[in-house]
């Protein structure tokens, strides 16, 4: 969506919260699909009964692992980087997501320490993967057209 809007010169809506006169932009630990797949393979290769169990009330459950990206990025920084890669200026508007969607989280940040303690780290750098993804999308504009067609069908 960001690539499509930047290419069209349209404004990108960036989720934020307004506190007085100051905006606080939302952030995420973005994760490349290759990193997620690598974490799953890492766990499958090292599956052990010694993995820490997850206690839920009276029951012991299988261990839980959060797969976390290596870089927390605020959404405006992400949109700016995408626009830089596309080579066009970013037009944006900060959008108070909390007013529109009560209960909306401004920041999503999982704790990946359990998986990291086992020795896993993300093999694909976030910024490199973002650049490759944006460039691939620009080289395959049919994916942008498909998104538009799909959005019209579901609207």
Secondary structure by P-SEA (a helix, b strand, c coil): caaaaaaacbbbbbbbbbcccbbbbbbcccccaaaaaaaaaaaaaccccccbbbbcccccccbbbbbcccccccaaaaaaaaaaaacbbbbbbbbcccccccccccbbbbbaaaaaaacccccccaaaaaaaaaaaaaacaaaaaaaaaaaaaac
